[in-house]
Amino acid sequence: MAELTRLKVQADLDKKNIDIKLAQLKYEQDVGAYLPTDLVISLISHLGKSFLTTYKEGADAFLTEISHRTSMKSSDTAKCKGELIKIINKAHEKAVRHSKTQIKNILLEFTNIIPDEPER
């Protein structure tokens, strides 16, 4: 009987220790000690793709309007569209690089940990 009592006390102590660790982890998450890096990376990726698509659509509409107003040749419109896409892609790549740097800086500032994930 004494052994069962000892096992029960030990199980209760283990459960209390786990509850304390969970409460501490939840508190640290609530005050921002842990940054959900996977969610942030996913958010930046989706945001970047959305911006890229939106900018390309807007640039195409703008170029179409200009080509109609100026009676631009189709070949010239196509060349301009290609240049616009190159410019937008370069700007997008630069923004993504900048965002990744900022995420790493945030991680360093708040957690002193940079994830060992490959560049996406």
N, C-alpha and C positions, 0 to 999 in steps of 0.2 A: 504494500500500500504506500509505503514511504517513497518507493521508486516512482510510482504513478504520480504522486504529489509533486515530486521533484521534476518530472517530465512536464507536468502541467504548468508549473511555475516557469520552467525554462521556455516552453512554448509561448506563454503569456509575455515573457520578457522579450522574446524574439519578435513577436507581433508588435509590441510597443516600440521597439527599435525601428522596425520597418515603418510604422506609422509616423514616427518622428522624422525619419529620412524623407518620406513622401511629403510631409507637411513642410519641411525645410526646402525641398525641391520646388514645391508649388509656390512657396513664398518667394524664392529667388527668381522664379519665372515671372511672378506677378510684378516684382520690382524691376524687372528688366535685366537681371543678371545673366540670363541665357537668351541668346538671339537665335530664333529658328532659321538657321542659315539655308536649309533646303527650301523653305517657303520663300525667303527673300530672293534666292537665286531664281526660283521658278517665276516669281512676280516680275523680276527684272527681265527675264527672258520673254515672257508674254507681253509685257509692256513694250519692249523693244520691237517685237514682231508687229504689234499693233501700230506703233508709230511708223514703222517702215512701210507697211501696207497703206496706211492713211496718207502719208506724205507722197507716195508714188501715185496714188489715185488723184490727189489734189494737184500734183505737178502735171499729170497727164491732162486733167481737165483744164488747167490754166494754159498749157501749151496748145491744146485744141482750140481754145478761145482765141489765143493770139494768132494762131495760124489761119483761122477763119477771118479775123479782122484785117490781117495783112496780106491775105491771099498767098500765103506761103506755099511753095511746092511741097508735094508729099515727101519727096526725098529729103528736103531740108527739115521738115517736121520730124521725120524719122531720125535724122542725125541729132537734132536737138533733144528728142526724147531719150536717145541713148546716152547723151551727155548728162541729162538731168538724172537719169537712173544711176550713172556712175557717181555723180556728186552726192546723191542721197545715200547710196551704199557706203561711201567713204565717211560721210557724217555719222551714219548709223554705227559703223565699226568703231569710230572714235568715241562715240557716246557709250558703247558697250564696254570698251576698255576703261573709260573713266569710271563707269558704274562699278566695275569689278574692283578697281583700285579703292573706291570709296567704301565698298563693302568690307574689303580687307582692313581698311583703316578703322572702320566701326568695330570690327571684331577685335582688333588689337586694343582699341581703347576700352572696350567693355569686358572682354573676356581674356585677353592676352593669348588667344588661340586662333590660329588660321587653319581652316580645314584642309586636309591633305587630299583635296579633290582635284582632278584634272581640270584645266581650263575648258569652259564650255563655249 
